[in-house]
Amino acid sequence: MKNILLLVLLTFAINTSAQPTFKVGWNTYQTGKITHQYTYKYTYADSTVLTLVDTMLLLCTNDSQVTACIHTPMHDRSVYKTANFFNGKKQIIKTEEYKDEGLQMNREWKYDDKNRKNYYTEDNKVNGNNYKKIYEYGTDKKTREFVVTESSYYNGKIEFYTKSYYDKNSVKYKEVRLNDNNKDIIHVESYTYGDNGRVKERSVFFPEFKVTKKFEERDGTLPAKCFRTLPLGTIEKPGINARIAFIKKVLTRNQVIIYDKECEEFEYKFTNGTNCEIIVSTTKVNNCWQVIYRFTEKLQ
């Protein structure tokens, strides 16, 4: 019954005429392509049994400057919609989040003449709270390393400042959090990376207590092969109706990769580079592993 309700809601969410459209606020946009996303859970014991846990639609205009993600959770009768707006350089400039037709959240970004983000604001239409961040870019006078300074505001009042330090390879290695006077240090967080390029350890120093705490990040200790983009490796054509059989064939063909004992945590994206991708990961969904199937239809 829930699946029937979901299909009905999504049918009404887009106009299924010769040229489908979707609505965001007071504006209506023509749909250039539709991406269907299905999320399943499965277990290692029986990867041939896939249980649907979530379904979404991603609608996109022909120029890719407006997208709308329509989501109806399996155990919720509400329809959630997230609309993203992009500028001509494909940079996101605004996001609107709706529950049914009620606007819940509005986010906006601005960029400088070097295409760097220099302004972000978030307005919560439910509780009335507002968050704002202003970004400045420069070089540390002593180390000559690249520094990004973030000023964070809550309801118009400065809360704290954050300085992020990057090495010559543009890798963030340190973050310094200062209080609202931009002088007293709250904490200093440093990062150590593994061979796969992911954070292996976070070290946080609290000057007030002269204490350092270290946190190991499991992803950073795993081989780079555990996080890869790979070809689908199948001659069968993907689609919507036969997606279960298609996913099972991909899982079967790639058992050696998926069941690699060196990869206790993993994320593999199998793609044909055009209209289909399957993401297999150890992201927990109700104590099971996850498979995401995405299929894109171009309407023109």
Summary of the structure (lengths in Angstrom):
residues: 300
radius of gyration: 22.7
end to end distance: 33.1
largest distance: 66.7
contacts: 828
relative contact order: 0.12
helix: 11%
strand: 52%
